[in-house]
Every structure is written in C-alpha cells, then in structure tokens.
Amino acid sequence: MLGLASGLALPGPARAVEEDTSSDVVRILMVGDSVTQGSSGDWTWRYRLWQHLQTSGVAVDFVGPRSDLRDLRTGGPGATSYVDPDFDRDHAARWGMWSGYPDTPIGTLVADHQPDVVITMLGVNDILYGRSPQSTAEDTTGLVAAARAVDPDLAFVVAEATQHWFTGVSEFNAALGPVTAAVTTAESPVVVAEAAAGYDELQDTWDHAHANARGEVKIAAAVADALAALGIGDPAHRPLVLPPVGPRAGPSLVSTAGDGSATLTWQGAPGATSHLLWARDATAGGQWMLLAEGLPTDGVRTLSPLDNGRRYQYRLQPVKGDDPPEGDVFSAVVDVIPTAPVLPPPPPAPALTAPGWMRAAAGRRCTRLAWRPVSGATSYWIQRRVDGHWTRGVRTTGSRVTLVRLPLQRSWRFRIRAVRGAVAGPQATITVRRRATGRC
C-alpha cells in the first residue's frame, strides 16, 4: 500500500473538488499557520494526508475558505503552484496566523463549512512573539467551546508545533495533552497529533521552520494516526517512505554570446529561492563544475573573460532555502560560443584634392611656400620645373616648406600634390619671381 509515500506520484491535471455534504463523506476543516498553508513549489502535508486517506478508502472532503499557497516570489498569498494540484486543496490556514488571533472566528468557519472534524496546527507564532506556552495551549479550550457552540458533535485533532527547537515550543506541546484531556468527551473527542516526535530541524525543513517534502510526510503521518484514533482511516504505514527534497522543477535559462563573454538570463521555477550555477568547457570535454552559489530566484549574470570560439555549457540547479534538489533537477543546458564582433569596413577615405590658397615669399636663391592643408593627406610632394620636366622634388608632412639653393634665374615654377600612401592627388602650381636680394 502506498500510504504516505504516494507523495511521489507524478503531477496530474488540477481538478476542482467541490465541498461534499453527503452523510458518508468526512468533512475536514484544517486551521493553521504557514506550515499548513505551505508555499509555492510545495506539495504540502495536506496533499500527503489527502493521498493517505484516498489510499485508505476514506471518502473525505477538505473544506475551508482558501485553497492557496504563500507566493515566495511576491511575499503574499494567492499562489497556486503546487507540485501536484490534483487534490482537494481547501483549507483555513494563513502564513503568520496566531492561535490567539485567528483570521476568522472558529464558530464562523464551522457554520459556513459544516465540518465533521476540525484539525488545528497553531501556536508557534504566538510563542515566538512572547505569549507563554501555557496560555497559548489553553487557547484550545476556547476554540473547542466556540466550535461546539455551533456543532456539539464535532471531533478535533490538535497538532503539536513541529518547531520544538524554538524556545517555549516543547513546553507548549507538553501542555497540549492535559488541555485536550480536560475538554474531550465521548460525543466530541479531542486528540493530539504528535507531529513533533522524530521531526528534525535540518532534515525536515527547508528554512529551519517550514516543512520540506520529508517534513510534510511526517506531519501527515502524525495527523493520520490521530484521525485513525477517531475511527477515520488507517494509521500511517511505517516505516515511512520519505521522498526527495528540494524543488522539483528547474528554471528557464537562456544565454547570449558576447565578445569574450556570455550573458545568462533566467526565471526561477515555483519554490526556488536561489540557484547553483554549473559550468563546463565543452570544447575540452571538461566535467561539470560548480561555478557560483546563491544566485537569485530571477536574474541576469554576465561571465567573462571567456575565450572566443570556445564552446561553454551552463545549467542552473534550483534551491529552496537550504535544500538543494535531490535527484537530477536542473534547467536545460545552454551552449555559448563567445565571438568577436564583425566590425563594418571603414568608410572610404575622401578623394585627395589639389592644395589651395597657395602663397610664396622669395629671396635671392630661396623661397617659402605655404598652402591650405588637404583633407586625408599624409604628406605633400613639392617639385620644381626645370627644362620642361619636373624634378624629383621633396616631401614634407606639413603645409609649408622652405626651399634653398635655388638657381639664379628670373623666376621658379613649382607644383604641389597631396599624398596618401602611394596615391598622389591633383597638382596645384605656382610661379615665384626671384628677388635680387634677401634671405628666406
């Protein structure tokens, strides 16, 4: 018989389970705090109890005004991201609820939902905020009386707080026995579910307070035993088969290659509070190695420096609190090959033009020449006309030059061309009349 191990069943399509008022169906109202409500990415102990009762052949209807989980991404109520939503999800639990200050009076809940059994799991928040363990346990007396005022034949299961490592919780749990013994009757029995027995802070919670999958199974088993004492279903089948812990789904992950870099973008699956980043050098056939811890639920991360042209692989592993997933739970593997960007060709250099605005100042055997710089020129070629031919000339990088030891003749004729590399532009010419005296 699967019993509480049925939490390992594959998720099925969500079904809406309407409240059943027929006389052969046991109607159960669960009133609690965060441990009963659960959070995104949980099965919840309610699911484990439902599966056990179904396997035991008990016709059961969970009742209550809510069906949600705590949304860990937004920090508020309203999440529907159960690992397997295919069970009766109705309840009356809320994250942070106190025993002394319930959201809705128990009498109103009983009148509205007409349960046969009320299961409560409250008290730890009261104690954490300063109420005494004894007075918190005694809230059970008022709760039972208020519920019986509406239906005197109700049965009750009062579950211990599982967080017995918190100061005052063990004393609270110890006080529940005498308190419930004082109010139980044959017509309206009150029993304690020993949920704290064998419950371990490190093994059974994901954050030292809230149940992981193992903790869910243990709580449901304790409640199943208490229900069996009321004649409802079988006790939990032992030894308990404990399921793997941690998130059951990996995040969505995409990658973008850059120049010597890779950018990873992800969105976490329900319940993931952080991620582990794994990487391998696929080109070298390397092994997977843990690259980073504590990455956020959703995020972007750029990795560099990487070798262009080399293939890298990355994957993320979800973590809930301090529980990494047991089993092969990862994102899809993404491949990245960093690549240097392909740069556009440089624009063509502007065509060289002839130097303009040429000027000259002559001496007896010299001259100074100047001109307006030509865009794109790296040097200038100055030649003199001799006997119908241009001389080899001289080169200068500036836009002025002084020429000396010129022949004694009436005038000199020059041409100037802008040069870029091996290309010379069109010429500009100037005739300079020699002066009889003077230096340059």
HELIX and SHEET records of a PDB file:
HELIX    1   1 GLY A    3  LEU A    8  5                                   6    
HELIX    2   2 SER A   34  GLN A   37  1                                   4    
HELIX    3   3 TRP A   45  THR A   55  1                                  11    
HELIX    4   4 ILE A  106  HIS A  113  1                                   8    
HELIX    5   5 VAL A  124  LEU A  128  1                                   5    
HELIX    6   6 PRO A  133  VAL A  150  1                                  18    
HELIX    7   7 VAL A  169  VAL A  183  1                                  15    
HELIX    8   8 ALA A  213  ALA A  229  1                                  17    
SHEET    1   A 3 VAL A  60  VAL A  63  0                                        
SHEET    2   A 3 VAL A  26  GLY A  32  1                                        
SHEET    3   A 3 ALA A  92  ALA A  93  1                                        
SHEET    1   B 5 VAL A  60  VAL A  63  0                                        
SHEET    2   B 5 VAL A  26  GLY A  32  1                                        
SHEET    3   B 5 VAL A 117  MET A 121  1                                        
SHEET    4   B 5 ALA A 155  ALA A 159  1                                        
SHEET    5   B 5 VAL A 190  ALA A 193  1                                        
SHEET    1   C 2 LEU A  69  ASP A  71  0                                        
SHEET    2   C 2 GLY A  76  ALA A  79 -1                                        
SHEET    1   D 3 SER A 252  GLY A 258  0                                        
SHEET    2   D 3 SER A 261  GLN A 267 -1                                        
SHEET    3   D 3 ASP A 298  LEU A 303 -1                                        
SHEET    1   E 4 MET A 289  LEU A 295  0                                        
SHEET    2   E 4 SER A 274  ASP A 281 -1                                        
SHEET    3   E 4 TYR A 312  VAL A 319 -1                                        
SHEET    4   E 4 VAL A 334  VAL A 336 -1                                        
SHEET    1   F 3 GLY A 356  ALA A 362  0                                        
SHEET    2   F 3 THR A 367  ARG A 372 -1                                        
SHEET    3   F 3 ARG A 400  LEU A 403 -1                                        
SHEET    1   G 3 HIS A 389  TRP A 390  0                                        
SHEET    2   G 3 SER A 379  VAL A 386 -1                                        
SHEET    3   G 3 VAL A 394  THR A 396 -1                                        
SHEET    1   H 4 HIS A 389  TRP A 390  0                                        
SHEET    2   H 4 SER A 379  VAL A 386 -1                                        
SHEET    3   H 4 SER A 411  ARG A 420 -1                                        
SHEET    4   H 4 VAL A 423  ARG A 433 -1                                        
END                                                                             
